[in-house]
Amino acid sequence: LERSPQLSVWLDFVNELPNRFAGIHLVSVESQTIVKSLEQALGVPKEGTGAEWKFFVSHNKVGGFRQVILRTGKIIFTRLAQPLGEADAEVIAGSIEQEMHSTIEYMKRLSYNPQSGLDIYIVASSGIKDAIDTSKFNATSMKVMTPFEIAQYFSIEGATQPTDQFGDVVLAAIIGGTKKHVLTLSVPQYNKQEIYYKLILY
């Protein structure tokens, strides 16, 4: 990843904090773990007995609609769709539905077959949740949650409020509270700090 001016600002900000730097994590990649943990909280059958394909969507303030497709528990691809700039919940819900249908059509090129099963999880505001038509999707199961509701499944307190509209903060909180990550990115200066930290622990 190129160290752009925007990324450098964030790294400099993190460097000034007293907290230990544990790494940079990508929401799209870590969604693999998020979905697995969410299914455990929901009581979904373990691997091998559930749907082969998983579709995770989060409406984020930064970026728009993050879509992550998993197959047999592993990330296959991810898409980021930009919002229309509308504030109306029904319009946003319609946009999410349209983008999801486009993604499902692309999945068919990757050998997706509805008979193999598809579980859909969406994180969006309460207004969007009520406006999304779940009957439009030929899914094995479909769960639409607000940011506050998904926080409850992960037993996260204080990161969200019942009126929160976007998934950014709660996803960051979930990733931050996860012990094992799919991929951890770092930079040389923090790698040295991590060595010193471990030496102190030893």
Secondary structure per residue as TSV (DSSP state, phi and psi in degrees):
chain	resnum	aa	ss	phi	psi
A	1	L	-	360.0	127.7
A	2	E	-	-66.5	137.2
A	3	R	-	-82.7	84.4
A	4	S	-	-74.5	163.8
A	5	P	H	-56.3	-37.5
A	6	Q	H	-65.4	-42.7
A	7	L	H	-67.8	-37.9
A	8	S	H	-61.5	-37.6
A	9	V	H	-60.6	-43.7
A	10	W	H	-65.8	-43.5
A	11	L	H	-63.4	-39.8
A	12	D	H	-64.9	-39.4
A	13	F	H	-62.7	-45.8
A	14	V	H	-63.4	-37.2
A	15	N	H	-64.1	-25.2
A	16	E	T	-83.5	-12.3
A	17	L	S	-80.4	150.0
A	18	P	S	-78.0	-12.4
A	19	N	S	-67.4	152.7
A	20	R	-	-69.9	136.3
A	21	F	-	-87.6	113.2
A	22	A	-	-96.1	-13.3
A	23	G	-	132.8	169.5
A	24	I	B	-106.0	134.5
A	25	H	-	-126.7	142.9
A	26	L	-	-93.9	127.3
A	27	V	H	-57.2	-42.6
A	28	S	H	-60.6	-44.0
A	29	V	H	-71.9	-43.7
A	30	E	H	-72.2	-11.9
A	31	S	H	-60.8	-24.0
A	32	Q	H	-58.3	-44.7
A	33	T	H	-75.6	-37.3
A	34	I	H	-60.1	-46.2
A	35	V	H	-63.6	-42.3
A	36	K	H	-62.2	-45.6
A	37	S	H	-68.0	-37.2
A	38	L	H	-63.4	-42.3
A	39	E	H	-65.2	-35.5
A	40	Q	H	-63.5	-41.2
A	41	A	H	-67.0	-32.5
A	42	L	H	-83.8	-10.0
A	43	G	T	80.0	23.2
A	44	V	-	-69.6	139.4
A	45	P	-	-52.8	148.3
A	46	K	-	-66.6	173.4
A	47	E	T	-52.3	141.7
A	48	G	T	100.9	-20.6
A	49	T	T	-118.7	-12.3
A	50	G	S	-93.4	-168.7
A	51	A	-	-67.8	144.4
A	52	E	S	-71.5	-33.7
A	53	W	E	-108.9	141.4
A	54	K	E	-125.6	140.4
A	55	F	E	-126.9	111.5
A	56	F	E	-111.0	126.8
A	57	V	E	-127.6	133.7
A	58	S	E	-131.5	129.7
A	59	H	E	-88.2	108.7
A	60	N	E	-109.8	147.8
A	61	K	T	-67.0	-38.6
A	62	V	T	-96.5	111.3
A	63	G	T	108.3	-42.9
A	64	G	E	113.7	-131.6
A	65	F	E	-96.8	109.3
A	66	R	E	-89.7	121.0
A	67	Q	E	-113.7	131.0
A	68	V	E	-127.7	128.3
A	69	I	E	-109.2	127.2
A	70	L	E	-116.9	146.7
A	71	R	E	-133.1	125.8
A	72	T	T	48.6	41.7
A	73	G	T	84.2	-2.3
A	74	K	E	-115.1	144.5
A	75	I	E	-68.3	131.5
A	76	I	E	-100.7	-51.1
A	77	F	E	-161.9	168.5
A	78	T	E	-139.1	148.9
A	79	R	E	-131.7	148.0
A	80	L	E	-123.2	115.5
A	81	A	E	-106.4	136.9
A	82	Q	-	-83.7	139.8
A	83	P	-	-68.6	163.0
A	84	L	-	-81.4	-8.3
A	85	G	S	87.6	7.3
A	86	E	-	-90.2	150.7
A	87	A	-	-101.5	-12.5
A	88	D	-	-72.2	127.6
A	89	A	H	-61.3	-38.9
A	90	E	H	-67.0	-37.5
A	91	V	H	-66.8	-43.8
A	92	I	H	-64.4	-41.8
A	93	A	H	-60.8	-42.3
A	94	G	H	-62.9	-37.8
A	95	S	H	-66.2	-41.2
A	96	I	H	-62.7	-45.2
A	97	E	H	-59.4	-45.1
A	98	Q	H	-62.7	-44.5
A	99	E	H	-64.2	-38.8
A	100	M	H	-65.8	-40.7
A	101	H	H	-62.8	-39.3
A	102	S	H	-63.0	-40.8
A	103	T	H	-66.1	-40.7
A	104	I	H	-64.2	-37.6
A	105	E	H	-62.9	-38.6
A	106	Y	H	-68.6	-35.9
A	107	M	H	-59.3	-32.2
A	108	K	H	-63.6	-27.6
A	109	R	H	-71.1	-19.0
A	110	L	T	-101.6	28.8
A	111	S	T	71.1	22.1
A	112	Y	-	-71.5	132.9
A	113	N	-	-130.3	125.9
A	114	P	G	-52.5	-26.5
A	115	Q	G	-68.5	-21.3
A	116	S	G	-80.1	-8.7
A	117	G	-	96.1	143.3
A	118	L	E	-145.0	118.9
A	119	D	E	-102.5	129.5
A	120	I	E	-115.4	133.5
A	121	Y	E	-128.7	126.0
A	122	I	E	-125.0	134.4
A	123	V	E	-114.0	115.8
A	124	A	-	-157.1	173.7
A	125	S	-	-66.3	165.3
A	126	S	H	-62.7	-36.2
A	127	G	H	-64.4	-43.6
A	128	I	H	-68.2	-39.9
A	129	K	H	-55.8	-44.8
A	130	D	H	-70.5	-26.6
A	131	A	H	-87.9	-20.9
A	132	I	-	-71.2	130.5
A	133	D	-	-92.6	99.4
A	134	T	G	-68.5	-18.4
A	135	S	G	-72.7	-12.2
A	136	K	G	-76.9	-10.5
A	137	F	S	-113.5	132.3
A	138	N	-	-84.7	66.4
A	139	A	-	-102.6	148.9
A	140	T	S	-65.0	-43.6
A	141	S	E	-149.6	153.6
A	142	M	E	-145.1	128.1
A	143	K	E	-129.3	120.1
A	144	V	E	-109.4	124.2
A	145	M	E	-128.4	149.2
A	146	T	-	-81.7	162.7
A	147	P	H	-55.6	-37.2
A	148	F	H	-66.9	-39.2
A	149	E	H	-67.9	-42.1
A	150	I	H	-68.1	-30.8
A	151	A	H	-63.4	-36.1
A	152	Q	H	-65.5	-39.0
A	153	Y	H	-63.6	-31.1
A	154	F	T	-95.9	5.9
A	155	S	T	56.3	41.4
A	156	I	-	-100.0	121.5
A	157	E	-	-106.2	138.2
A	158	G	S	86.9	-11.3
A	159	A	S	-82.4	-22.8
A	160	T	-	-137.3	163.3
A	161	Q	-	-122.1	156.5
A	162	P	T	-56.5	-24.5
A	163	T	T	-93.4	-0.1
A	164	D	-	-61.0	139.9
A	165	Q	-	-103.6	-23.4
A	166	F	-	-117.8	155.2
A	167	G	S	-92.3	-4.9
A	168	D	H	-52.2	-54.4
A	169	V	H	-66.5	-44.1
A	170	V	H	-67.9	-35.4
A	171	L	H	-66.1	-40.0
A	172	A	H	-63.3	-39.6
A	173	A	H	-65.8	-39.5
A	174	I	H	-64.5	-46.2
A	175	I	H	-63.3	-41.9
A	176	G	H	-63.8	-30.0
A	177	G	T	-91.1	-0.5
A	178	T	-	-84.8	132.6
A	179	K	S	-76.9	-40.1
A	180	K	S	-112.3	133.6
A	181	H	-	-117.5	155.0
A	182	V	S	-71.5	-42.3
A	183	L	-	-149.7	129.3
A	184	T	-	-118.2	124.1
A	185	L	B	-104.0	146.1
A	186	S	-	-148.5	-179.3
A	187	V	-	-129.6	155.5
A	188	P	H	-50.1	-42.6
A	189	Q	H	-63.3	-33.1
A	190	Y	H	-80.8	-27.3
A	191	N	H	-62.5	-40.6
A	192	K	H	-63.6	-42.8
A	193	Q	H	-62.1	-37.7
A	194	E	H	-64.9	-37.7
A	195	I	H	-63.3	-45.8
A	196	Y	H	-61.8	-40.5
A	197	Y	H	-61.5	-45.5
A	198	K	H	-66.8	-36.4
A	199	L	H	-61.9	-42.2
A	200	I	H	-62.5	-41.4
A	201	L	H	-62.0	-44.7
A	202	Y	-	-63.0	360.0
